[in-house]
Amino acid sequence: MKCPKVDSEKCVGCGSCAALCPGVFAMDDDGKSKVVKCDGAPENEIQQAIDACPVQAITWEEKD
């Protein structure tokens, strides 16, 4: 299964991923994005959030 992964070093906390796909992404207490549920939205919606990231801090990774 594919799951999005946020690189917290790259994340600038713009919130676009959480706004576009709140079932998968949320803003953490440190102001950075985090994944809250890998399958919280259809893959194409997750991809839209990934594509909207201005610093390309979100990628896909394979999970078992």
mmCIF file as Biopython writes it, N, C-alpha, C and O atoms, coordinates in Angstrom:
data_model
#
loop_
_atom_site.group_PDB
_atom_site.id
_atom_site.type_symbol
_atom_site.label_atom_id
_atom_site.label_alt_id
_atom_site.label_comp_id
_atom_site.label_asym_id
_atom_site.label_entity_id
_atom_site.label_seq_id
_atom_site.pdbx_PDB_ins_code
_atom_site.Cartn_x
_atom_site.Cartn_y
_atom_site.Cartn_z
_atom_site.occupancy
_atom_site.B_iso_or_equiv
_atom_site.auth_seq_id
_atom_site.auth_asym_id
_atom_site.pdbx_PDB_model_num
ATOM 1   N N  . MET A ? 1  ? 0.840  -1.180 0.000  1.0 0.0 1  A 1 
ATOM 2   C CA . MET A ? 1  ? 0.000  0.000  0.000  1.0 0.0 1  A 1 
ATOM 3   C C  . MET A ? 1  ? 0.885  1.243  0.000  1.0 0.0 1  A 1 
ATOM 4   O O  . MET A ? 1  ? 1.894  1.302  0.702  1.0 0.0 1  A 1 
ATOM 5   N N  . LYS A ? 2  ? 0.492  2.231  -0.794 1.0 0.0 2  A 1 
ATOM 6   C CA . LYS A ? 2  ? 1.204  3.499  -0.811 1.0 0.0 2  A 1 
ATOM 7   C C  . LYS A ? 2  ? 0.637  4.410  0.265  1.0 0.0 2  A 1 
ATOM 8   O O  . LYS A ? 2  ? -0.564 4.423  0.536  1.0 0.0 2  A 1 
ATOM 9   N N  . CYS A ? 3  ? 1.544  5.172  0.871  1.0 0.0 3  A 1 
ATOM 10  C CA . CYS A ? 3  ? 1.152  6.116  1.907  1.0 0.0 3  A 1 
ATOM 11  C C  . CYS A ? 3  ? 1.962  7.397  1.698  1.0 0.0 3  A 1 
ATOM 12  O O  . CYS A ? 3  ? 3.161  7.332  1.425  1.0 0.0 3  A 1 
ATOM 13  N N  . PRO A ? 4  ? 1.320  8.555  1.823  1.0 0.0 4  A 1 
ATOM 14  C CA . PRO A ? 4  ? 2.096  9.788  1.710  1.0 0.0 4  A 1 
ATOM 15  C C  . PRO A ? 4  ? 2.995  9.978  2.923  1.0 0.0 4  A 1 
ATOM 16  O O  . PRO A ? 4  ? 2.672  9.539  4.027  1.0 0.0 4  A 1 
ATOM 17  N N  . LYS A ? 5  ? 4.116  10.630 2.705  1.0 0.0 5  A 1 
ATOM 18  C CA . LYS A ? 5  ? 5.065  10.905 3.780  1.0 0.0 5  A 1 
ATOM 19  C C  . LYS A ? 5  ? 5.474  12.368 3.694  1.0 0.0 5  A 1 
ATOM 20  O O  . LYS A ? 5  ? 5.820  12.859 2.619  1.0 0.0 5  A 1 
ATOM 21  N N  . VAL A ? 6  ? 5.436  13.059 4.815  1.0 0.0 6  A 1 
ATOM 22  C CA . VAL A ? 6  ? 5.827  14.468 4.864  1.0 0.0 6  A 1 
ATOM 23  C C  . VAL A ? 6  ? 7.237  14.580 5.427  1.0 0.0 6  A 1 
ATOM 24  O O  . VAL A ? 6  ? 7.530  14.062 6.505  1.0 0.0 6  A 1 
ATOM 25  N N  . ASP A ? 7  ? 8.099  15.256 4.695  1.0 0.0 7  A 1 
ATOM 26  C CA . ASP A ? 7  ? 9.450  15.543 5.163  1.0 0.0 7  A 1 
ATOM 27  C C  . ASP A ? 7  ? 9.374  16.818 6.001  1.0 0.0 7  A 1 
ATOM 28  O O  . ASP A ? 7  ? 9.272  17.917 5.457  1.0 0.0 7  A 1 
ATOM 29  N N  . SER A ? 8  ? 9.424  16.670 7.315  1.0 0.0 8  A 1 
ATOM 30  C CA . SER A ? 8  ? 9.252  17.821 8.203  1.0 0.0 8  A 1 
ATOM 31  C C  . SER A ? 8  ? 10.385 18.836 8.079  1.0 0.0 8  A 1 
ATOM 32  O O  . SER A ? 8  ? 10.217 19.997 8.452  1.0 0.0 8  A 1 
ATOM 33  N N  . GLU A ? 9  ? 11.526 18.415 7.564  1.0 0.0 9  A 1 
ATOM 34  C CA . GLU A ? 9  ? 12.634 19.356 7.352  1.0 0.0 9  A 1 
ATOM 35  C C  . GLU A ? 9  ? 12.316 20.317 6.206  1.0 0.0 9  A 1 
ATOM 36  O O  . GLU A ? 9  ? 12.718 21.480 6.234  1.0 0.0 9  A 1 
ATOM 37  N N  . LYS A ? 10 ? 11.589 19.822 5.197  1.0 0.0 10 A 1 
ATOM 38  C CA . LYS A ? 10 ? 11.234 20.646 4.039  1.0 0.0 10 A 1 
ATOM 39  C C  . LYS A ? 10 ? 9.941  21.425 4.248  1.0 0.0 10 A 1 
ATOM 40  O O  . LYS A ? 10 ? 9.776  22.510 3.690  1.0 0.0 10 A 1 
ATOM 41  N N  . CYS A ? 11 ? 9.022  20.885 5.046  1.0 0.0 11 A 1 
ATOM 42  C CA . CYS A ? 11 ? 7.698  21.477 5.219  1.0 0.0 11 A 1 
ATOM 43  C C  . CYS A ? 11 ? 7.809  22.897 5.770  1.0 0.0 11 A 1 
ATOM 44  O O  . CYS A ? 11 ? 8.519  23.151 6.743  1.0 0.0 11 A 1 
ATOM 45  N N  . VAL A ? 12 ? 7.082  23.821 5.117  1.0 0.0 12 A 1 
ATOM 46  C CA . VAL A ? 12 ? 7.072  25.212 5.569  1.0 0.0 12 A 1 
ATOM 47  C C  . VAL A ? 12 ? 5.770  25.567 6.284  1.0 0.0 12 A 1 
ATOM 48  O O  . VAL A ? 12 ? 5.571  26.714 6.683  1.0 0.0 12 A 1 
ATOM 49  N N  . GLY A ? 13 ? 4.889  24.590 6.445  1.0 0.0 13 A 1 
ATOM 50  C CA . GLY A ? 13 ? 3.664  24.798 7.209  1.0 0.0 13 A 1 
ATOM 51  C C  . GLY A ? 13 ? 2.615  25.638 6.516  1.0 0.0 13 A 1 
ATOM 52  O O  . GLY A ? 13 ? 1.845  26.329 7.182  1.0 0.0 13 A 1 
ATOM 53  N N  . CYS A ? 14 ? 2.565  25.597 5.189  1.0 0.0 14 A 1 
ATOM 54  C CA . CYS A ? 14 ? 1.584  26.425 4.471  1.0 0.0 14 A 1 
ATOM 55  C C  . CYS A ? 14 ? 0.158  25.926 4.664  1.0 0.0 14 A 1 
ATOM 56  O O  . CYS A ? 14 ? -0.787 26.709 4.564  1.0 0.0 14 A 1 
ATOM 57  N N  . GLY A ? 15 ? -0.012 24.636 4.938  1.0 0.0 15 A 1 
ATOM 58  C CA . GLY A ? 15 ? -1.338 24.086 5.214  1.0 0.0 15 A 1 
ATOM 59  C C  . GLY A ? 15 ? -2.147 23.689 4.004  1.0 0.0 15 A 1 
ATOM 60  O O  . GLY A ? 15 ? -3.297 23.275 4.151  1.0 0.0 15 A 1 
ATOM 61  N N  . SER A ? 16 ? -1.589 23.799 2.811  1.0 0.0 16 A 1 
ATOM 62  C CA . SER A ? 16 ? -2.366 23.474 1.611  1.0 0.0 16 A 1 
ATOM 63  C C  . SER A ? 16 ? -2.773 22.004 1.579  1.0 0.0 16 A 1 
ATOM 64  O O  . SER A ? 16 ? -3.883 21.685 1.152  1.0 0.0 16 A 1 
ATOM 65  N N  . CYS A ? 17 ? -1.912 21.118 2.015  1.0 0.0 17 A 1 
ATOM 66  C CA . CYS A ? 17 ? -2.250 19.686 2.003  1.0 0.0 17 A 1 
ATOM 67  C C  . CYS A ? 17 ? -3.407 19.392 2.952  1.0 0.0 17 A 1 
ATOM 68  O O  . CYS A ? 17 ? -4.319 18.640 2.608  1.0 0.0 17 A 1 
ATOM 69  N N  . ALA A ? 18 ? -3.372 19.978 4.135  1.0 0.0 18 A 1 
ATOM 70  C CA . ALA A ? 18 ? -4.440 19.758 5.112  1.0 0.0 18 A 1 
ATOM 71  C C  . ALA A ? 18 ? -5.753 20.384 4.645  1.0 0.0 18 A 1 
ATOM 72  O O  . ALA A ? 18 ? -6.828 19.854 4.928  1.0 0.0 18 A 1 
ATOM 73  N N  . ALA A ? 19 ? -5.672 21.498 3.937  1.0 0.0 19 A 1 
ATOM 74  C CA . ALA A ? 19 ? -6.881 22.131 3.416  1.0 0.0 19 A 1 
ATOM 75  C C  . ALA A ? 19 ? -7.494 21.322 2.285  1.0 0.0 19 A 1 
ATOM 76  O O  . ALA A ? 19 ? -8.716 21.204 2.191  1.0 0.0 19 A 1 
ATOM 77  N N  . LEU A ? 20 ? -6.648 20.765 1.428  1.0 0.0 20 A 1 
ATOM 78  C CA . LEU A ? 20 ? -7.135 20.000 0.282  1.0 0.0 20 A 1 
ATOM 79  C C  . LEU A ? 20 ? -7.546 18.578 0.644  1.0 0.0 20 A 1 
ATOM 80  O O  . LEU A ? 20 ? -8.439 18.009 0.017  1.0 0.0 20 A 1 
ATOM 81  N N  . CYS A ? 21 ? -6.903 18.009 1.646  1.0 0.0 21 A 1 
ATOM 82  C CA . CYS A ? 21 ? -7.120 16.603 1.964  1.0 0.0 21 A 1 
ATOM 83  C C  . CYS A ? 21 ? -7.100 16.387 3.486  1.0 0.0 21 A 1 
ATOM 84  O O  . CYS A ? 21 ? -6.193 15.742 4.012  1.0 0.0 21 A 1 
ATOM 85  N N  . PRO A ? 22 ? -8.106 16.932 4.188  1.0 0.0 22 A 1 
ATOM 86  C CA . PRO A ? 22 ? -8.100 16.875 5.654  1.0 0.0 22 A 1 
ATOM 87  C C  . PRO A ? 22 ? -8.265 15.472 6.240  1.0 0.0 22 A 1 
ATOM 88  O O  . PRO A ? 22 ? -7.998 15.263 7.424  1.0 0.0 22 A 1 
ATOM 89  N N  . GLY A ? 23 ? -8.698 14.521 5.434  1.0 0.0 23 A 1 
ATOM 90  C CA . GLY A ? 23 ? -8.809 13.149 5.915  1.0 0.0 23 A 1 
ATOM 91  C C  . GLY A ? 23 ? -7.471 12.441 6.012  1.0 0.0 23 A 1 
ATOM 92  O O  . GLY A ? 23 ? -7.366 11.377 6.622  1.0 0.0 23 A 1 
ATOM 93  N N  . VAL A ? 24 ? -6.445 13.037 5.408  1.0 0.0 24 A 1 
ATOM 94  C CA . VAL A ? 24 ? -5.115 12.423 5.377  1.0 0.0 24 A 1 
ATOM 95  C C  . VAL A ? 24 ? -4.079 13.275 6.108  1.0 0.0 24 A 1 
ATOM 96  O O  . VAL A ? 24 ? -3.235 12.747 6.833  1.0 0.0 24 A 1 
ATOM 97  N N  . PHE A ? 25 ? -4.145 14.594 5.916  1.0 0.0 25 A 1 
ATOM 98  C CA . PHE A ? 25 ? -3.134 15.497 6.475  1.0 0.0 25 A 1 
ATOM 99  C C  . PHE A ? 25 ? -3.728 16.401 7.550  1.0 0.0 25 A 1 
ATOM 100 O O  . PHE A ? 25 ? -4.906 16.756 7.504  1.0 0.0 25 A 1 
ATOM 101 N N  . ALA A ? 26 ? -2.893 16.764 8.513  1.0 0.0 26 A 1 
ATOM 102 C CA . ALA A ? 26 ? -3.273 17.726 9.550  1.0 0.0 26 A 1 
ATOM 103 C C  . ALA A ? 26 ? -2.025 18.507 9.919  1.0 0.0 26 A 1 
ATOM 104 O O  . ALA A ? 26 ? -0.900 18.077 9.665  1.0 0.0 26 A 1 
ATOM 105 N N  . MET A ? 27 ? -2.248 19.658 10.520 1.0 0.0 27 A 1 
ATOM 106 C CA . MET A ? 27 ? -1.124 20.464 10.977 1.0 0.0 27 A 1 
ATOM 107 C C  . MET A ? 27 ? -0.796 20.071 12.412 1.0 0.0 27 A 1 
ATOM 108 O O  . MET A ? 27 ? -1.684 19.993 13.261 1.0 0.0 27 A 1 
ATOM 109 N N  . ASP A ? 28 ? 0.464  19.826 12.673 1.0 0.0 28 A 1 
ATOM 110 C CA . ASP A ? 28 ? 0.940  19.417 13.987 1.0 0.0 28 A 1 
ATOM 111 C C  . ASP A ? 28 ? 1.128  20.645 14.877 1.0 0.0 28 A 1 
ATOM 112 O O  . ASP A ? 28 ? 1.030  21.780 14.411 1.0 0.0 28 A 1 
ATOM 113 N N  . ASP A ? 29 ? 1.395  20.411 16.138 1.0 0.0 29 A 1 
ATOM 114 C CA . ASP A ? 29 ? 1.595  21.500 17.095 1.0 0.0 29 A 1 
ATOM 115 C C  . ASP A ? 29 ? 2.783  22.391 16.725 1.0 0.0 29 A 1 
ATOM 116 O O  . ASP A ? 29 ? 2.831  23.559 17.110 1.0 0.0 29 A 1 
ATOM 117 N N  . ASP A ? 30 ? 3.742  21.833 15.977 1.0 0.0 30 A 1 
ATOM 118 C CA . ASP A ? 30 ? 4.908  22.613 15.575 1.0 0.0 30 A 1 
ATOM 119 C C  . ASP A ? 30 ? 4.669  23.413 14.293 1.0 0.0 30 A 1 
ATOM 120 O O  . ASP A ? 30 ? 5.585  24.046 13.768 1.0 0.0 30 A 1 
ATOM 121 N N  . GLY A ? 31 ? 3.417  23.378 13.789 1.0 0.0 31 A 1 
ATOM 122 C CA . GLY A ? 31 ? 3.085  24.133 12.589 1.0 0.0 31 A 1 
ATOM 123 C C  . GLY A ? 31 ? 3.425  23.440 11.291 1.0 0.0 31 A 1 
ATOM 124 O O  . GLY A ? 31 ? 3.317  24.035 10.219 1.0 0.0 31 A 1 
ATOM 125 N N  . LYS A ? 32 ? 3.832  22.200 11.376 1.0 0.0 32 A 1 
ATOM 126 C CA . LYS A ? 32 ? 4.188  21.419 10.193 1.0 0.0 32 A 1 
ATOM 127 C C  . LYS A ? 32 ? 3.089  20.404 9.909  1.0 0.0 32 A 1 
ATOM 128 O O  . LYS A ? 32 ? 2.318  20.032 10.794 1.0 0.0 32 A 1 
ATOM 129 N N  . SER A ? 33 ? 3.034  19.970 8.669  1.0 0.0 33 A 1 
ATOM 130 C CA . SER A ? 33 ? 2.045  18.976 8.262  1.0 0.0 33 A 1 
ATOM 131 C C  . SER A ? 33 ? 2.457  17.585 8.730  1.0 0.0 33 A 1 
ATOM 132 O O  . SER A ? 33 ? 3.642  17.282 8.870  1.0 0.0 33 A 1 
ATOM 133 N N  . LYS A ? 34 ? 1.447  16.744 8.968  1.0 0.0 34 A 1 
ATOM 134 C CA . LYS A ? 34 ? 1.711  15.339 9.287  1.0 0.0 34 A 1 
ATOM 135 C C  . LYS A ? 34 ? 0.611  14.495 8.655  1.0 0.0 34 A 1 
ATOM 136 O O  . LYS A ? 34 ? -0.486 14.984 8.384  1.0 0.0 34 A 1 
ATOM 137 N N  . VAL A ? 35 ? 0.916  13.231 8.426  1.0 0.0 35 A 1 
ATOM 138 C CA . VAL A ? 35 ? -0.070 12.286 7.899  1.0 0.0 35 A 1 
ATOM 139 C C  . VAL A ? 35 ? -0.816 11.695 9.087  1.0 0.0 35 A 1 
ATOM 140 O O  . VAL A ? 35 ? -0.201 11.174 10.017 1.0 0.0 35 A 1 
ATOM 141 N N  . VAL A ? 36 ? -2.147 11.779 9.053  1.0 0.0 36 A 1 
ATOM 142 C CA . VAL A ? 36 ? -2.952 11.235 10.136 1.0 0.0 36 A 1 
ATOM 143 C C  . VAL A ? 36 ? -3.637 9.929  9.754  1.0 0.0 36 A 1 
ATOM 144 O O  . VAL A ? 36 ? -3.986 9.130  10.623 1.0 0.0 36 A 1 
ATOM 145 N N  . LYS A ? 37 ? -3.831 9.710  8.438  1.0 0.0 37 A 1 
ATOM 146 C CA . LYS A ? 37 ? -4.455 8.462  7.986  1.0 0.0 37 A 1 
ATOM 147 C C  . LYS A ? 37 ? -4.113 8.251  6.519  1.0 0.0 37 A 1 
ATOM 148 O O  . LYS A ? 37 ? -4.544 9.021  5.660  1.0 0.0 37 A 1 
ATOM 149 N N  . CYS A ? 38 ? -3.339 7.211  6.232  1.0 0.0 38 A 1 
ATOM 150 C CA . CYS A ? 38 ? -2.866 6.949  4.861  1.0 0.0 38 A 1 
ATOM 151 C C  . CYS A ? 38 ? -4.005 6.805  3.861  1.0 0.0 38 A 1 
ATOM 152 O O  . CYS A ? 38 ? -3.900 7.253  2.719  1.0 0.0 38 A 1 
ATOM 153 N N  . ASP A ? 39 ? -5.085 6.181  4.292  1.0 0.0 39 A 1 
ATOM 154 C CA . ASP A ? 39 ? -6.183 5.888  3.364  1.0 0.0 39 A 1 
ATOM 155 C C  . ASP A ? 39 ? -7.412 6.730  3.680  1.0 0.0 39 A 1 
ATOM 156 O O  . ASP A ? 39 ? -8.544 6.275  3.512  1.0 0.0 39 A 1 
ATOM 157 N N  . GLY A ? 40 ? -7.191 7.942  4.131  1.0 0.0 40 A 1 
ATOM 158 C CA . GLY A ? 40 ? -8.294 8.821  4.505  1.0 0.0 40 A 1 
ATOM 159 C C  . GLY A ? 40 ? -8.963 9.527  3.347  1.0 0.0 40 A 1 
ATOM 160 O O  . GLY A ? 40 ? -9.912 10.285 3.545  1.0 0.0 40 A 1 
ATOM 161 N N  . ALA A ? 41 ? -8.474 9.285  2.124  1.0 0.0 41 A 1 
ATOM 162 C CA . ALA A ? 41 ? -9.049 9.896  0.923  1.0 0.0 41 A 1 
ATOM 163 C C  . ALA A ? 41 ? -8.616 9.065  -0.281 1.0 0.0 41 A 1 
ATOM 164 O O  . ALA A ? 41 ? -7.658 8.296  -0.193 1.0 0.0 41 A 1 
ATOM 165 N N  . PRO A ? 42 ? -9.316 9.215  -1.402 1.0 0.0 42 A 1 
ATOM 166 C CA . PRO A ? 42 ? -8.885 8.514  -2.619 1.0 0.0 42 A 1 
ATOM 167 C C  . PRO A ? 42 ? -7.487 8.961  -3.041 1.0 0.0 42 A 1 
ATOM 168 O O  . PRO A ? 42 ? -7.083 10.096 -2.788 1.0 0.0 42 A 1 
ATOM 169 N N  . GLU A ? 43 ? -6.768 8.066  -3.678 1.0 0.0 43 A 1 
ATOM 170 C CA . GLU A ? 43 ? -5.384 8.336  -4.070 1.0 0.0 43 A 1 
ATOM 171 C C  . GLU A ? 43 ? -5.255 9.592  -4.929 1.0 0.0 43 A 1 
ATOM 172 O O  . GLU A ? 43 ? -4.283 10.335 -4.791 1.0 0.0 43 A 1 
ATOM 173 N N  . ASN A ? 44 ? -6.225 9.835  -5.814 1.0 0.0 44 A 1 
ATOM 174 C CA . ASN A ? 44 ? -6.116 11.015 -6.671 1.0 0.0 44 A 1 
ATOM 175 C C  . ASN A ? 44 ? -6.238 12.317 -5.870 1.0 0.0 44 A 1 
ATOM 176 O O  . ASN A ? 44 ? -5.621 13.319 -6.231 1.0 0.0 44 A 1 
ATOM 177 N N  . GLU A ? 45 ? -7.021 12.315 -4.796 1.0 0.0 45 A 1 
ATOM 178 C CA . GLU A ? 45 ? -7.126 13.500 -3.940 1.0 0.0 45 A 1 
ATOM 179 C C  . GLU A ? 45 ? -5.835 13.711 -3.150 1.0 0.0 45 A 1 
ATOM 180 O O  . GLU A ? 45 ? -5.390 14.844 -2.965 1.0 0.0 45 A 1 
ATOM 181 N N  . ILE A ? 46 ? -5.246 12.622 -2.691 1.0 0.0 46 A 1 
ATOM 182 C CA . ILE A ? 46 ? -3.959 12.724 -1.992 1.0 0.0 46 A 1 
ATOM 183 C C  . ILE A ? 46 ? -2.905 13.281 -2.940 1.0 0.0 46 A 1 
ATOM 184 O O  . ILE A ? 46 ? -2.095 14.124 -2.555 1.0 0.0 46 A 1 
ATOM 185 N N  . GLN A ? 47 ? -2.921 12.801 -4.187 1.0 0.0 47 A 1 
ATOM 186 C CA . GLN A ? 47 ? -1.950 13.279 -5.175 1.0 0.0 47 A 1 
ATOM 187 C C  . GLN A ? 47 ? -2.119 14.771 -5.437 1.0 0.0 47 A 1 
ATOM 188 O O  . GLN A ? 47 ? -1.128 15.476 -5.628 1.0 0.0 47 A 1 
ATOM 189 N N  . GLN A ? 48 ? -3.347 15.261 -5.448 1.0 0.0 48 A 1 
ATOM 190 C CA . GLN A ? 48 ? -3.577 16.699 -5.622 1.0 0.0 48 A 1 
ATOM 191 C C  . GLN A ? 48 ? -2.931 17.495 -4.484 1.0 0.0 48 A 1 
ATOM 192 O O  . GLN A ? 48 ? -2.336 18.548 -4.712 1.0 0.0 48 A 1 
ATOM 193 N N  . ALA A ? 49 ? -3.054 16.985 -3.269 1.0 0.0 49 A 1 
ATOM 194 C CA . ALA A ? 49 ? -2.423 17.652 -2.122 1.0 0.0 49 A 1 
ATOM 195 C C  . ALA A ? 49 ? -0.903 17.612 -2.239 1.0 0.0 49 A 1 
ATOM 196 O O  . ALA A ? 49 ? -0.225 18.592 -1.929 1.0 0.0 49 A 1 
ATOM 197 N N  . ILE A ? 50 ? -0.375 16.483 -2.684 1.0 0.0 50 A 1 
ATOM 198 C CA . ILE A ? 50 ? 1.072  16.358 -2.887 1.0 0.0 50 A 1 
ATOM 199 C C  . ILE A ? 50 ? 1.535  17.371 -3.929 1.0 0.0 50 A 1 
ATOM 200 O O  . ILE A ? 50 ? 2.538  18.059 -3.734 1.0 0.0 50 A 1 
ATOM 201 N N  . ASP A ? 51 ? 0.805  17.457 -5.028 1.0 0.0 51 A 1 
ATOM 202 C CA . ASP A ? 51 ? 1.180  18.370 -6.110 1.0 0.0 51 A 1 
ATOM 203 C C  . ASP A ? 51 ? 1.074  19.832 -5.693 1.0 0.0 51 A 1 
ATOM 204 O O  . ASP A ? 51 ? 1.782  20.682 -6.234 1.0 0.0 51 A 1 
ATOM 205 N N  . ALA A ? 52 ? 0.200  20.134 -4.736 1.0 0.0 52 A 1 
ATOM 206 C CA . ALA A ? 52 ? 0.011  21.511 -4.287 1.0 0.0 52 A 1 
ATOM 207 C C  . ALA A ? 52 ? 1.094  21.987 -3.326 1.0 0.0 52 A 1 
ATOM 208 O O  . ALA A ? 52 ? 1.195  23.186 -3.064 1.0 0.0 52 A 1 
ATOM 209 N N  . CYS A ? 53 ? 1.894  21.085 -2.801 1.0 0.0 53 A 1 
ATOM 210 C CA . CYS A ? 53 ? 2.937  21.470 -1.849 1.0 0.0 53 A 1 
ATOM 211 C C  . CYS A ? 53 ? 3.975  22.353 -2.542 1.0 0.0 53 A 1 
ATOM 212 O O  . CYS A ? 53 ? 4.607  21.920 -3.505 1.0 0.0 53 A 1 
ATOM 213 N N  . PRO A ? 54 ? 4.156  23.585 -2.064 1.0 0.0 54 A 1 
ATOM 214 C CA . PRO A ? 54 ? 5.074  24.510 -2.747 1.0 0.0 54 A 1 
ATOM 215 C C  . PRO A ? 54 ? 6.549  24.152 -2.612 1.0 0.0 54 A 1 
ATOM 216 O O  . PRO A ? 54 ? 7.378  24.660 -3.368 1.0 0.0 54 A 1 
ATOM 217 N N  . VAL A ? 55 ? 6.886  23.291 -1.671 1.0 0.0 55 A 1 
ATOM 218 C CA . VAL A ? 55 ? 8.294  22.927 -1.475 1.0 0.0 55 A 1 
ATOM 219 C C  . VAL A ? 55 ? 8.558  21.435 -1.697 1.0 0.0 55 A 1 
ATOM 220 O O  . VAL A ? 55 ? 9.624  20.932 -1.344 1.0 0.0 55 A 1 
ATOM 221 N N  . GLN A ? 56 ? 7.592  20.736 -2.279 1.0 0.0 56 A 1 
ATOM 222 C CA . GLN A ? 56 ? 7.705  19.304 -2.571 1.0 0.0 56 A 1 
ATOM 223 C C  . GLN A ? 56 ? 8.141  18.494 -1.347 1.0 0.0 56 A 1 
ATOM 224 O O  . GLN A ? 56 ? 9.031  17.647 -1.426 1.0 0.0 56 A 1 
ATOM 225 N N  . ALA A ? 57 ? 7.495  18.775 -0.221 1.0 0.0 57 A 1 
ATOM 226 C CA . ALA A ? 57 ? 7.839  18.093 1.030  1.0 0.0 57 A 1 
ATOM 227 C C  . ALA A ? 57 ? 7.093  16.768 1.207  1.0 0.0 57 A 1 
ATOM 228 O O  . ALA A ? 57 ? 7.355  16.040 2.164  1.0 0.0 57 A 1 
ATOM 229 N N  . ILE A ? 58 ? 6.168  16.445 0.296  1.0 0.0 58 A 1 
ATOM 230 C CA . ILE A ? 58 ? 5.366  15.226 0.441  1.0 0.0 58 A 1 
ATOM 231 C C  . ILE A ? 58 ? 5.667  14.279 -0.710 1.0 0.0 58 A 1 
ATOM 232 O O  . ILE A ? 58 ? 5.661  14.669 -1.877 1.0 0.0 58 A 1 
ATOM 233 N N  . THR A ? 59 ? 5.928  13.033 -0.357 1.0 0.0 59 A 1 
ATOM 234 C CA . THR A ? 59 ? 6.191  11.993 -1.350 1.0 0.0 59 A 1 
ATOM 235 C C  . THR A ? 59 ? 5.380  10.757 -0.991 1.0 0.0 59 A 1 
ATOM 236 O O  . THR A ? 59 ? 4.803  10.670 0.093  1.0 0.0 59 A 1 
ATOM 237 N N  . TRP A ? 60 ? 5.345  9.811  -1.907 1.0 0.0 60 A 1 
ATOM 238 C CA . TRP A ? 60 ? 4.723  8.519  -1.637 1.0 0.0 60 A 1 
ATOM 239 C C  . TRP A ? 60 ? 5.776  7.555  -1.117 1.0 0.0 60 A 1 
ATOM 240 O O  . TRP A ? 60 ? 6.934  7.616  -1.530 1.0 0.0 60 A 1 
ATOM 241 N N  . GLU A ? 61 ? 5.382  6.672  -0.219 1.0 0.0 61 A 1 
ATOM 242 C CA . GLU A ? 61 ? 6.249  5.579  0.218  1.0 0.0 61 A 1 
ATOM 243 C C  . GLU A ? 61 ? 5.413  4.314  0.307  1.0 0.0 61 A 1 
ATOM 244 O O  . GLU A ? 61 ? 4.205  4.369  0.535  1.0 0.0 61 A 1 
ATOM 245 N N  . GLU A ? 62 ? 6.058  3.192  0.130  1.0 0.0 62 A 1 
ATOM 246 C CA . GLU A ? 62 ? 5.377  1.914  0.218  1.0 0.0 62 A 1 
ATOM 247 C C  . GLU A ? 62 ? 5.314  1.459  1.675  1.0 0.0 62 A 1 
ATOM 248 O O  . GLU A ? 62 ? 6.318  1.477  2.387  1.0 0.0 62 A 1 
ATOM 249 N N  . LYS A ? 63 ? 4.138  1.057  2.099  1.0 0.0 63 A 1 
ATOM 250 C CA . LYS A ? 63 ? 3.932  0.511  3.450  1.0 0.0 63 A 1 
ATOM 251 C C  . LYS A ? 63 ? 3.495  -0.944 3.304  1.0 0.0 63 A 1 
ATOM 252 O O  . LYS A ? 63 ? 2.828  -1.309 2.336  1.0 0.0 63 A 1 
ATOM 253 N N  . ASP A ? 64 ? 3.876  -1.761 4.270  1.0 0.0 64 A 1 
ATOM 254 C CA . ASP A ? 64 ? 3.459  -3.166 4.252  1.0 0.0 64 A 1 
ATOM 255 C C  . ASP A ? 64 ? 2.054  -3.323 4.793  1.0 0.0 64 A 1 
ATOM 256 O O  . ASP A ? 64 ? 1.536  -4.438 4.853  1.0 0.0 64 A 1 
#
